[in-house]
């Protein structure tokens, strides 16, 4: 069974940093691209970042470029999101999602339950 | 950036009836269009990919159609568990970028 479990969320002050993790199991992690998608309270979904299976290709939404860094450790079956210079508008539930197919999957077939990041003074 | 617009924002339908949800792209996305279902407090679930292919385990009452800029998700006979928010999502491969629609809330009439 595919499982994605996020952790690392919490309350942080504006300008602060946080590192999210996503532990994957039930599939060959190193064969799939991985993604972060967020959802502000009561709002819709927003793609944040993607990383290819071997970390060769990395992409970011303009809203987080230069502040967030995605990475993965295939030996540990883990995905990460380092978030720096956090702003109030980064407050959201952050989901880890698996790319369904290919180096740049057009969609996401499995999602974790999410971890809440709150940016507030 | 490609903008995805879903309509209507809210759709009220009785159980057993058909629901039709629309998604429009600001420019062609070919067939790089997916649909997701999200229930309160849960993660999204992939329903349809490639505009018309059902994901693993998705019931046949869900169907997707369209290409280019106009897409439709149809639920042929609504079950109680189908009342949720539905999102469309496009994929652009250069530059790599994903955009979601704002969602359609499907509620019980």
Interface residues (C-beta under 8 A of the other chain):
Chain A: X35 X37 X44 X45 X46 X47 X50 X57 X59 X61 X62 X95 X100 X104 X105 X106 X107 X108 X109 X110 X111 X112 X113 X114
Chain B: X1 X32 X34 X36 X38 X42 X43 X44 X45 X46 X49 X50 X55 X56 X87 X89 X91 X93 X95 X96 X97 X98 X99 X100 X101 X102 X103
